[in-house]
Amino acid sequence: MVAGSISDLVIGRYDIARWIWYGTLVVGGAPVVAKTFLGIAKGKFAADIVAMLAIITAILTDEAFAGVIIVLMQTGGEAIDDYGFRRASSSLESLIARAPRRARRKSGDTLEEVNVEDVTVGDILVVRPGDLVPVDGSVQSTAAEVDESALTGEPLPRTKGAGEGLLSGSVNVGAPFEMTATRVSGESQYSRVVELVRRAQSERPPIQRLADKYAVWFTPITAAIAVFSLLLTRSLDAFLAVLVVATPCPLILATPLAVISGVNKAAKESIIVKSGAAIEQIGKGGVVIFDKTGTLTYGTPVIDHAVSFGGDEGSMLKLAASVEQLSSHPVAVSMARMGKDRFGELLPAARFREHPGQGVEAEVDGKKVIVGSQRFVETLIGKAFDSKTESVLWEAQRKGSLVTFVAIDGQPAGTIIFSDQLRPGVPALVQKLRELGVNQTVMLTGDNAVNAGTIAREAGIEKVEANLLPEQKANAVKKLTEQFKTSIMVGDGINDAPALATATVGVAMGAHGTGISAEAADVVLLVDDVTKVGDGIKIGQRMLQIAKQSIYFGMGGSFVLMGIASFGYIQPAAGAIMQEVLDIVVILNALRAR
């Protein structure tokens, strides 16, 4: 455009300018025309059709300058739409990369390492500390301590006795144990999660973008006015002028600019949006669905309270935390962190000894301190805890909490109860979602119903479904999407990946969540703050409001100009310039979304 304008206005060679513009029109317009035809063949009725008709007519009528402006607007709009959206790598690839690949099969007294696909039902496998459980199976040893949080959402490690079931993809956080394979790799829980994500992505209905929604009726009206003009004036110039002034720049340029401005605004709030459709749809959310563990709650064991048997509670906690600071067990890490926050420096521990999956013992400040399971502590001190612990255990079991027992100098000293606690700010978030127009809030979790109900009541969430496997979560999201049209799912674990892929908009807790959930989601929160969901919805709503303002103003102006052009009062080149003035106004308005 610049080179042609210099040739025409500065050098005075319109013939050269004409060929520069015409060449640009053909070379730049051909891909636009081809792409639009392919879209029509696939049943896509979008804003591009008016631009395509204008380009073809400009070529046929030798109105190269007007045609080049249309090409510039169309390709510029597409470039803006693509700009800033990083391509999301495949969530399936991430899932498959994390999947168990090798297993240690016991054959007599020897161990052989085999591919997980070679494991057959009935094989005896050995799972080392830190290893993934390779296939679904049952515990062969006396006990096994596993972390199933990535698969079920259960926040605390679980101790499983002989014969209890194991899920592939869970992690051994205790001592080595033996297991019996009950399913082959392709039928195990982890493989089912991979298949669920694959199916959810393939079945997810296409989202109609904001621009295409308005193009459905704007395009045929424009075509009708252009044909009317041709019949009235018998002039292809008038026909082209109508198409030029009708080129829907509020859809081609202003809407993508509003979208990318909204994405920019979200990024400043540590909310990464992967696509234009996601920022549009998050502002329309009719239902917001939350996972519990790691999303509404911290997802790690947190000390709820302690019960001391006669002595000083603070002294007991400090001694227990001083022993636990030498262990890497999740419960020990939480206790040591609490101890440092509450007491400052912890006491040094001597003669420390850890019994994986059971507990720890050490000497602290001249006292023999034992921390661990009830059976472990009672075995070492040679006496049982009294009846005081029964009510503590019953209440903890009802809530899904974990109880750790403490003995000092051979005497039962007390219990420490751990639970997964609600994040601060969640009740305020739920209230904010109602103010933003969200019709319902729902919690879907693999945790037990009692604990889930307690957290939901504290948060103010209306509906709860508990004890859900990944497939059941995805099915629940699908039903809610059908009911409310647009759903937002917020989660952080592998077990949430199918649900995130199923929802209209999946939002992943990216700070401490799994990379797999972040890959399956459309939006990623870079900070460990679930209240950012409310900020994201508010940004999406404001972006939609501004985009619609640009659309209404731009289309209104286009209709006025079309009415004038249809009677032959506007030449194509002049119409292109008028349309550009209109574009500048709607573009400046769209930038307010930042």
ABEGO torsion letter per residue (X at the ends): XAAAAAAAAAAGBAAAAAAAAAAAAAAAAAAAAAAAAAAAAAGBBBAAAAAAAAAAAAAAAGBAAAAAAAAAAAAAAAAAAABGBBBBBBAAAAAAAABBABBBBBBEABBBBBBAAABBBGBBBBBBBGBBBABBBBBABABBBBBAAAAAGBABBBBBBBGBBBBBGBBBABBBBBBBBABBAAABAAAAAAAAAAAAAAABBBBBBAAAAAAAAAAAAAAAAAAAAAAAAGBAAAAAAAAAAABBAAAAAAAAAAAAAAAAAAAAAGBBBABAAAAAAAAABABBBBBABGAABAGBBBBABBBBBGBBAAAAAAAAAAAAAABABAAAAAAAAAAAAAAEBBBBBBGBBBBBGAEBBBBBGGBBBBBEBAAAAAAAAGBBBBAAAAAAAAAAAAAGBBBBBBBBGGBBAEBBBBBBBBBBGAAAAAAAAAAAGBABBBBBBABBAAAAAAAAAAAGBABBBBGBBAAAAAAAAAAAAAAAGBBBBBBABAAAAAAAAABABBBBBAAABBAAAAAABABBBABBBAAAAAAAAAAAAAAAAAAAAAAAAAAAAAAAAAAAAAAGABBAAAAAAAAAAAAAAAAAAAAAAX
